[in-house]
C-alpha cells in the first residue's frame, strides 16, 4: 500500500470519527436532553478553527496511531 493510499485512509477515518460524533450528539440530545447538542457544537467549532490553528485532536491521535503516513493538521 502506497503512502498516498494510507493518507486517504487516514482522512476517511477522520471523517468517520467526526461523523459518528455528530450523529451520537444528535441521538443523545433527542433522547436525554438538548445539553448533548454541545458535543456537536464543540466538534463544529474545532472544525472551523482547525484551518487557522492547524490543530485537530482527531488527527493528532491518528498521526500517532498511523506514523507511516503524512502528518496532517500537526500544528505546522
Residue, then its C-alpha position, 0 to 999 in steps of 0.5 A: x500500500x502506497x503512502x498516498x493510499x494510507x493518507x486517504x485512509x487516514x482522512x476517511x477515518x477522520x471523517x468517520x470519527x467526526x461523523x459518528x460524533x455528530x450523529x451520537x450528539x444528535x441521538x443523545x440530545x433527542x433522547x436525554x436532553x438538548x445539553x448533548x447538542x454541545x458535543x456537536x457544537x464543540x466538534x463544529x467549532x474545532x472544525x472551523x478553527x482547525x484551518x487557522x490553528x492547524x490543530x485537530x485532536x482527531x488527527x493528532x491521535x491518528x498521526x500517532x496511531x498511523x506514523x507511516x503516513x503524512x502528518x496532517x493538521x500537526x500544528x505546522 
